[in-house]
Amino acid sequence: MSDASPPRPANLPELAVVLNPHAGGGLAVRAWPDLRAELDRRGLTYSLIQEENAALALQRVQALPDSTALMAVGGDGTVGALLPAVVQTGRPLAVMPLGTGNDFAGLLGLKPGAFAEALDRLAFTPRAVDALAVRACHADGRVTERTLLNGLGMGFDADVTANMDRVPARVQGFARYAWAAVATLRALALADVTVEADGAPLYAGPSAIVAVMNGTRYGGGFLISPRSDVRDGRLNVIVGGPMNWRQLAGLLARVLRGTHLSHPLAHHAAARQVSVRWNRPVRIHLDGDLGTPVTRVDVTVLPGAVRLLNA
């Protein structure tokens, strides 16, 4: 095997490497020397942004020229935190997965630690992918807006995210999500939900889970939305009908294989806009980040809003 340095990708703009020191329980920081060595071996020009506070990192990024490309080093949450500087700005984004959850990177075929493969892709022509604009009404009366790249879950999935803090530190990756899922099943509770897709009724009744997705998976490998295409200008919504914990456990086993959409308790649609209304507050996670309970969520697709460098 040759030790010669790979050629520098032609027309690659100035690169800002945004490293989340908290990603993957410190994995991103520990892996930085190897990533830096690979960047240097290729003769890439880059600056490093590493802040304990995500808002401060975003401020530094937004002060850069729009032509400066970003490399998000972390998980889905790291990518999501940078979206305000990327969506509909034309600023290119590269993803370097080193987080607890790397589901959007997994959709792209990127693997944690595979630095050479990910950097080889910088030679690709940037590809436009969709994003999601989310407006949430919270139980405390607040209304928040956020942009997502992968997707969101309400009910059971968000309860699982909340229970992740209970998982022993030695458990990592998909096993971490599975541990929390088993714990959450024991306290399963349904709420009444009304879901409309492009203004048409999709489902109304008791439900444990609603997901609105741009990507295909979350939770480190649950293929919740196997029909999603991040370039089709549509989002995908999946709603679980009335079920007990045994039925939900069986459905989750099918989610792992992406075969659940044919189940009679799974309701789904592709649309440009989705409205979800709950009869009581439920938890929500957004690109893996836990939010405060919501009573209503409206999601709209933003076609081609993000330019990905290593898609």
Secondary structure, DSSP 4 states (H G I P E B T S, - for coil): ---PPPPPPTT---EEEEE-TTGGGGHHHHHHHHHHHHHHHTT--EEEEE-SSHHHHHHHHHTS-TT-EEEEEESHHHHHHHGGGTTTT--EEEEEE-SS--HHHHHTT--TT-HHHHHHGGGSPPEEEEEEEEEEEETTS-EEEEEESSEEEEEHHHHHHHHGGGS-TT--THHHHHHHHHHHHTT---EEEEEEETTEEEEEEEESEEEEESSS-BTTTB-S-TT--TTSS-EEEEEE-S--HHHHHHHHHHHHHT-GGGSTTEEEEEESEEEEEEEEEEEEEETTEEEEEEEEEEEEEEEEEEEES--
